[in-house]
């Protein structure tokens, strides 16, 4: 009888998701994210103080998971906030302050306030079990998984339970890019994984624990609630944008190819209607016919090349299917660098520099790519294909290494 009731629930959820466009149908069955499987994790929370790590993507149908937990009578005592904040409206890179949720009065504990890496002891004493529900996009430099690593270490240190409600990876259908050199570990790279790792957060955390990549004083009390009807070939359309400058699936599919521009003088469309669906710079005039002018807006305060006419490429009219199948393409950066270099604006002007916590100045592009050899090869005139070939053996080794941790069929 219990099994029949559970099947009935999944059928109802599938119908709701299909009618509202929340999830695609795959082989006739809707993808069921981990948070929709409430019968699997609500009993684990009974009688415990609950903390949530979440943002605007933590929705079950039309309801936020916080509302679902409160309606169920769960005792939620703290909210951990990632980059962009609990509501997902803070600009990229902007500090997110701790405070109080105005709707519920529950304390918000920021993990992106410029200083916090591991939560303070007094924050960890506010709860017994931490529930994680957040939509990732499967890139090493997308910061949500880094917050999860920090929280996992803190929870292991203070003997707290962790329940991760897994979600599909929209870029989970392939693996590509260089592995992170851990000497370049930073706020945009935490684990020795490729740029596109192809794993869900649940799989990635199992691997981080199993491979000893986390600083764990004790074995963590860690549970993953897997998705249903999902595999790594599933074309999953996100129902809620995961961050302000990834507004649609086109931007998410282009993110692996265009985000490296964030380490250069070339704009990726922040401050326009099509962020991460175009790129351009004044120096590219004459090479491209498309143009845009970045302006300051809520999602992009003081964007790169603000007020300047940027010439470049526009992908906003491309089909999602084409962009999904394209994968990671470094040729855009390679070609842009060649144009800058011909103008005498190569090494010093094209690359962005940043200061790390140690005070050492680094090329931000290197932190994003996780290696110095990518930039060095670009400067040496290597093609995108030649550079890609340099990391393919590492990718193959990683794919073999990750296999024991996969929860879903490849």
GUZA-210155 format. One record per residue (C-alpha): residue number from 1; residue in one letter; x, y, z. Coordinates in nm, 2 decimals. Layout:
 seq type     xx     yy     zz
 NUM    A      X      Y      Z
...
% end
This chain:
 seq type     xx     yy     zz
   1    X   0.00   0.00   0.00
   2    X   0.28   0.24   0.09
   3    X   0.45   0.17  -0.25
   4    X   0.12   0.24  -0.43
   5    X   0.08   0.57  -0.25
   6    X   0.44   0.67  -0.34
   7    X   0.38   0.58  -0.70
   8    X   0.06   0.78  -0.70
   9    X   0.25   1.09  -0.56
  10    X   0.51   1.07  -0.83
  11    X   0.24   1.04  -1.10
  12    X   0.07   1.35  -0.96
  13    X   0.40   1.54  -0.95
  14    X   0.48   1.43  -1.30
  15    X   0.15   1.57  -1.42
  16    X   0.20   1.90  -1.23
  17    X   0.55   1.94  -1.36
  18    X   0.44   1.86  -1.72
  19    X   0.14   2.10  -1.72
  20    X   0.34   2.39  -1.56
  21    X   0.65   2.34  -1.77
  22    X   0.86   2.28  -1.46
  23    X   1.04   1.97  -1.59
  24    X   1.08   1.80  -1.93
  25    X   0.95   1.46  -2.00
  26    X   1.22   1.19  -2.05
  27    X   1.11   0.86  -2.19
  28    X   0.76   0.94  -2.08
  29    X   0.84   1.02  -1.72
  30    X   0.91   1.36  -1.57
  31    X   1.23   1.42  -1.38
  32    X   1.16   1.43  -1.01
  33    X   1.43   1.64  -0.82
  34    X   1.53   1.52  -0.48
  35    X   1.34   1.79  -0.29
  36    X   1.01   1.67  -0.44
  37    X   1.06   1.34  -0.27
  38    X   0.94   1.47   0.07
  39    X   0.84   1.13   0.20
  40    X   1.21   1.03   0.18
  41    X   1.35   1.31   0.39
  42    X   1.08   1.48   0.61
  43    X   1.08   1.18   0.85
  44    X   1.46   1.24   0.89
  45    X   1.39   1.59   1.02
  46    X   1.13   1.52   1.28
  47    X   1.21   1.66   1.62
  48    X   1.54   1.83   1.50
  49    X   1.65   2.19   1.45
  50    X   1.69   2.23   1.07
  51    X   1.91   2.47   0.88
  52    X   1.87   2.52   0.51
  53    X   2.13   2.60   0.24
  54    X   1.93   2.72  -0.05
  55    X   1.83   3.00  -0.28
  56    X   1.55   3.09  -0.52
  57    X   1.59   2.76  -0.71
  58    X   1.49   2.55  -0.41
  59    X   1.13   2.50  -0.53
  60    X   0.89   2.21  -0.52
  61    X   0.65   2.29  -0.80
  62    X   0.54   2.65  -0.71
  63    X   0.65   2.64  -0.35
  64    X   0.98   2.72  -0.20
  65    X   1.12   2.44   0.01
  66    X   1.13   2.67   0.32
  67    X   0.75   2.71   0.30
  68    X   0.71   2.34   0.25
  69    X   0.92   2.26   0.56
  70    X   0.74   2.52   0.77
  71    X   0.39   2.40   0.66
  72    X   0.50   2.05   0.76
  73    X   0.58   2.18   1.11
  74    X   0.96   2.14   1.08
  75    X   1.16   2.36   1.31
  76    X   1.38   2.57   1.08
  77    X   1.63   2.78   1.28
  78    X   1.88   2.91   1.02
  79    X   1.92   2.98   0.65
  80    X   2.27   2.97   0.48
  81    X   2.30   3.21   0.19
  82    X   2.53   3.15  -0.12
  83    X   2.65   3.40  -0.38
  84    X   2.35   3.60  -0.51
  85    X   2.17   3.56  -0.18
  86    X   1.87   3.36  -0.06
  87    X   1.64   3.53  -0.32
  88    X   1.90   3.51  -0.60
  89    X   1.89   3.88  -0.68
  90    X   2.24   3.99  -0.56
  91    X   2.48   4.08  -0.85
  92    X   2.77   3.84  -0.92
  93    X   3.07   3.89  -0.69
  94    X   2.88   4.13  -0.46
  95    X   2.91   4.07  -0.09
  96    X   2.59   3.92   0.06
  97    X   2.52   4.03   0.41
  98    X   2.39   3.82   0.69
  99    X   2.06   3.93   0.85
 100    X   1.70   3.81   0.90
 101    X   1.46   3.68   0.64
 102    X   1.18   3.94   0.63
 103    X   0.91   3.69   0.56
 104    X   0.98   3.43   0.83
 105    X   1.21   3.61   1.07
 106    X   1.46   3.32   1.04
 107    X   1.83   3.43   1.07
 108    X   2.02   3.44   0.73
 109    X   2.39   3.34   0.76
 110    X   2.58   3.45   0.46
 111    X   2.85   3.23   0.30
 112    X   2.94   3.51   0.06
 113    X   3.01   3.82   0.27
 114    X   3.37   3.86   0.17
 115    X   3.51   3.69   0.48
 116    X   3.32   3.37   0.57
 117    X   3.46   3.04   0.46
 118    X   3.36   2.81   0.74
 119    X   3.06   2.92   0.95
 120    X   3.13   3.04   1.31
 121    X   3.08   2.80   1.60
 122    X   2.77   3.00   1.72
 123    X   2.61   2.95   1.38
 124    X   2.68   2.58   1.38
 125    X   2.52   2.55   1.72
 126    X   2.18   2.68   1.58
 127    X   2.09   2.35   1.41
 128    X   2.11   1.97   1.43
 129    X   2.07   1.88   1.06
 130    X   2.15   2.08   0.75
 131    X   1.93   2.04   0.44
 132    X   2.09   2.15   0.11
 133    X   1.87   2.23  -0.19
 134    X   2.02   2.44  -0.47
 135    X   2.05   2.42  -0.85
 136    X   2.40   2.39  -0.99
 137    X   2.51   2.41  -1.35
 138    X   2.80   2.17  -1.35
 139    X   3.10   2.40  -1.38
 140    X   3.41   2.41  -1.16
 141    X   3.40   2.79  -1.14
 142    X   3.03   2.81  -1.04
 143    X   3.05   2.88  -0.67
 144    X   2.76   2.69  -0.51
 145    X   2.95   2.36  -0.48
 146    X   3.23   2.55  -0.30
 147    X   2.99   2.66  -0.04
 148    X   2.87   2.30   0.00
 149    X   3.23   2.19   0.05
 150    X   3.28   2.44   0.33
 151    X   2.95   2.34   0.49
 152    X   3.04   1.97   0.47
 153    X   3.37   2.04   0.65
 154    X   3.20   2.24   0.91
 155    X   2.92   1.98   0.97
 156    X   3.18   1.71   1.00
 157    X   3.37   1.92   1.25
 158    X   3.06   1.98   1.47
 159    X   2.90   1.64   1.42
 160    X   2.60   1.77   1.23
 161    X   2.39   1.57   0.98
 162    X   2.37   1.67   0.62
 163    X   2.09   1.59   0.37
 164    X   2.15   1.69   0.01
 165    X   1.84   1.70  -0.21
 166    X   1.99   1.63  -0.55
 167    X   1.90   1.81  -0.87
 168    X   1.99   1.73  -1.23
 169    X   2.30   1.89  -1.39
 170    X   2.20   2.07  -1.71
 171    X   2.56   2.03  -1.83
 172    X   2.58   1.67  -1.71
 173    X   2.60   1.51  -2.06
 174    X   2.97   1.56  -2.11
 175    X   3.31   1.62  -1.93
 176    X   3.57   1.86  -2.06
 177    X   3.83   2.11  -1.97
 178    X   4.16   2.11  -1.77
 179    X   4.17   1.97  -1.42
 180    X   4.23   2.22  -1.14
 181    X   4.60   2.25  -1.03
 182    X   4.54   2.28  -0.66
 183    X   4.81   2.55  -0.63
 184    X   4.55   2.76  -0.81
 185    X   4.27   2.68  -0.56
 186    X   4.05   2.99  -0.52
 187    X   3.70   3.11  -0.48
 188    X   3.63   3.00  -0.84
 189    X   3.80   2.66  -0.80
 190    X   3.80   2.42  -0.50
 191    X   3.84   2.06  -0.62
 192    X   4.08   1.89  -0.87
 193    X   3.81   1.84  -1.13
 194    X   3.77   1.94  -1.50
 195    X   3.60   2.27  -1.59
 196    X   3.29   2.07  -1.69
 197    X   3.27   1.78  -1.45
 198    X   2.94   1.63  -1.56
 199    X   2.82   1.53  -1.21
 200    X   2.53   1.63  -0.99
 201    X   2.60   1.79  -0.66
 202    X   2.52   1.46  -0.48
 203    X   2.77   1.27  -0.70
 204    X   3.03   1.54  -0.67
 205    X   3.01   1.54  -0.29
 206    X   3.03   1.16  -0.27
 207    X   3.34   1.18  -0.48
 208    X   3.49   1.47  -0.27
 209    X   3.44   1.26   0.04
 210    X   3.56   0.93  -0.11
 211    X   3.87   1.08  -0.27
 212    X   3.97   1.26   0.05
 213    X   3.94   1.61  -0.11
 214    X   3.77   1.76   0.20
 215    X   3.92   1.84   0.53
 216    X   3.70   1.61   0.74
 217    X   3.78   1.56   1.11
 218    X   3.51   1.29   1.13
 219    X   3.32   1.08   0.88
 220    X   3.03   1.30   0.78
 221    X   2.67   1.20   0.85
 222    X   2.58   1.25   0.48
 223    X   2.26   1.15   0.29
 224    X   2.17   1.22  -0.07
 225    X   1.81   1.21  -0.18
 226    X   1.85   1.12  -0.55
 227    X   1.64   1.25  -0.85
 228    X   1.41   1.01  -1.02
 229    X   1.38   0.95  -1.40
 230    X   1.72   1.12  -1.46
 231    X   2.04   1.01  -1.63
 232    X   2.34   1.20  -1.76
 233    X   2.19   1.22  -2.11
 234    X   1.88   1.39  -1.99
 235    X   1.81   1.73  -2.14
 236    X   1.68   1.90  -1.83
 237    X   1.54   2.26  -1.86
 238    X   1.58   2.45  -1.54
 239    X   1.25   2.59  -1.41
 240    X   1.42   2.88  -1.23
 241    X   1.73   3.08  -1.34
 242    X   2.01   2.97  -1.10
 243    X   2.17   3.32  -1.09
 244    X   2.09   3.67  -1.23
 245    X   2.33   3.64  -1.53
 246    X   2.23   3.29  -1.63
 247    X   1.87   3.37  -1.73
 248    X   1.79   3.09  -1.96
 249    X   1.92   2.75  -2.10
 250    X   2.11   2.92  -2.38
 251    X   2.33   3.10  -2.13
 252    X   2.38   2.79  -1.93
 253    X   2.49   2.59  -2.23
 254    X   2.72   2.87  -2.34
 255    X   2.87   2.93  -1.99
 256    X   3.16   2.68  -2.03
 257    X   3.27   2.85  -2.34
 258    X   3.21   3.22  -2.25
 259    X   3.30   3.23  -1.88
 260    X   3.67   3.22  -1.95
 261    X   3.62   3.57  -2.10
 262    X   3.56   3.69  -1.74
 263    X   3.94   3.67  -1.70
 264    X   3.99   3.91  -1.99
 265    X   3.90   4.25  -2.12
 266    X   3.62   4.11  -2.33
 267    X   3.26   4.15  -2.21
 268    X   3.02   3.85  -2.19
 269    X   2.71   4.07  -2.21
 270    X   2.67   4.16  -1.84
 271    X   2.47   4.47  -1.84
 272    X   2.27   4.37  -2.14
 273    X   1.95   4.17  -2.21
 274    X   2.16   3.87  -2.32
 275    X   2.43   3.79  -2.05
 276    X   2.64   3.49  -2.14
 277    X   2.48   3.48  -2.48
 278    X   2.72   3.71  -2.65
 279    X   3.07   3.85  -2.62
 280    X   3.24   4.17  -2.74
 281    X   3.49   4.45  -2.69
 282    X   3.57   4.78  -2.87
 283    X   3.89   4.62  -2.99
 284    X   3.70   4.37  -3.19
 285    X   3.55   4.63  -3.42
 286    X   3.59   4.54  -3.78
 287    X   3.60   4.17  -3.71
 288    X   3.23   4.13  -3.60
 289    X   2.92   4.31  -3.71
 290    X   2.71   4.26  -3.39
 291    X   2.74   4.53  -3.13
 292    X   2.61   4.61  -2.78
 293    X   2.68   4.86  -2.50
 294    X   2.69   4.74  -2.14
 295    X   2.50   4.95  -1.89
 296    X   2.48   4.93  -1.52
 297    X   2.17   4.74  -1.40
 298    X   2.05   4.55  -1.09
 299    X   2.19   4.22  -1.22
 300    X   2.52   4.38  -1.32
 301    X   2.64   4.68  -1.13
 302    X   2.93   4.87  -1.32
 303    X   2.97   4.59  -1.58
 304    X   3.29   4.55  -1.77
 305    X   3.32   4.79  -2.06
 306    X   3.03   4.99  -1.93
 307    X   2.92   5.26  -2.17
 308    X   3.15   5.14  -2.45
 309    X   3.03   5.00  -2.78
 310    X   3.14   4.64  -2.79
 311    X   3.17   4.44  -3.11
 312    X   3.15   4.07  -3.11
 313    X   2.93   3.76  -3.16
 314    X   2.57   3.71  -3.06
 315    X   2.44   3.36  -2.98
 316    X   2.10   3.46  -2.84
 317    X   1.91   3.35  -3.15
 318    X   2.08   3.01  -3.17
 319    X   1.87   2.70  -3.09
 320    X   1.91   2.55  -2.74
 321    X   1.97   2.21  -2.91
 322    X   2.26   2.34  -3.11
 323    X   2.42   2.51  -2.81
 324    X   2.37   2.20  -2.59
 325    X   2.55   1.98  -2.84
 326    X   2.84   2.23  -2.90
 327    X   3.00   2.18  -2.56
 328    X   3.30   2.37  -2.44
 329    X   3.47   2.59  -2.71
 330    X   3.78   2.78  -2.64
 331    X   3.81   2.92  -2.99
 332    X   3.63   3.24  -2.90
 333    X   3.89   3.34  -2.65
 334    X   4.18   3.22  -2.87
 335    X   4.06   3.43  -3.16
 336    X   3.99   3.74  -2.95
 337    X   4.34   3.73  -2.80
 338    X   4.49   3.72  -3.15
 339    X   4.30   4.04  -3.25
 340    X   4.41   4.22  -2.93
 341    X   4.77   4.11  -2.98
 342    X   4.77   4.25  -3.34
 343    X   4.67   4.58  -3.18
 344    X   4.95   4.57  -2.93
 345    X   4.71   4.50  -2.65
 346    X   4.80   4.14  -2.57
 347    X   4.96   4.03  -2.25
 348    X   4.91   4.33  -2.02
 349    X   4.57   4.46  -2.15
 350    X   4.38   4.14  -2.25
 351    X   4.42   3.95  -1.92
 352    X   4.27   4.05  -1.59
 353    X   4.48   4.04  -1.28
 354    X   4.35   3.98  -0.93
 355    X   4.49   3.96  -0.58
 356    X   4.44   3.64  -0.38
 357    X   4.41   3.62   0.00
 358    X   4.78   3.57   0.02
 359    X   4.83   3.91  -0.15
 360    X   4.99   3.75  -0.45
 361    X   4.88   3.89  -0.78
 362    X   4.74   3.63  -1.02
 363    X   4.60   3.62  -1.37
 364    X   4.23   3.57  -1.31
 365    X   4.20   3.37  -1.63
 366    X   4.44   3.11  -1.48
 367    X   4.22   3.08  -1.17
 368    X   3.91   3.02  -1.39
 369    X   4.08   2.77  -1.61
 370    X   4.26   2.60  -1.32
 371    X   4.59   2.59  -1.50
 372    X   4.85   2.83  -1.64
 373    X   4.93   2.62  -1.95
 374    X   4.60   2.72  -2.12
 375    X   4.69   3.10  -2.12
 376    X   5.05   3.02  -2.21
 377    X   4.94   2.81  -2.51
 378    X   4.70   3.08  -2.62
 379    X   4.98   3.34  -2.61
 380    X   5.21   3.09  -2.80
 381    X   4.96   3.09  -3.08
 382    X   4.82   2.74  -3.03
 383    X   4.47   2.67  -3.17
 384    X   4.17   2.58  -2.96
 385    X   4.19   2.22  -3.09
 386    X   4.56   2.19  -2.99
 387    X   4.49   2.33  -2.65
 388    X   4.19   2.10  -2.59
 389    X   4.41   1.80  -2.68
 390    X   4.63   1.89  -2.39
 391    X   4.37   1.80  -2.13
 392    X   4.20   1.50  -2.29
 393    X   4.41   1.24  -2.11
 394    X   4.32   1.40  -1.78
 395    X   3.96   1.40  -1.87
 396    X   3.97   1.03  -1.95
 397    X   4.13   0.96  -1.61
 398    X   3.88   1.17  -1.43
 399    X   3.59   0.99  -1.60
 400    X   3.72   0.66  -1.48
 401    X   3.80   0.79  -1.13
 402    X   3.44   0.93  -1.09
 403    X   3.26   0.62  -1.20
 404    X   3.22   0.46  -0.85
 405    X   3.05   0.77  -0.73
 406    X   2.79   0.81  -1.00
 407    X   2.42   0.78  -0.89
 408    X   2.28   0.80  -1.24
 409    X   2.34   0.62  -1.57
 410    X   2.60   0.78  -1.80
% end
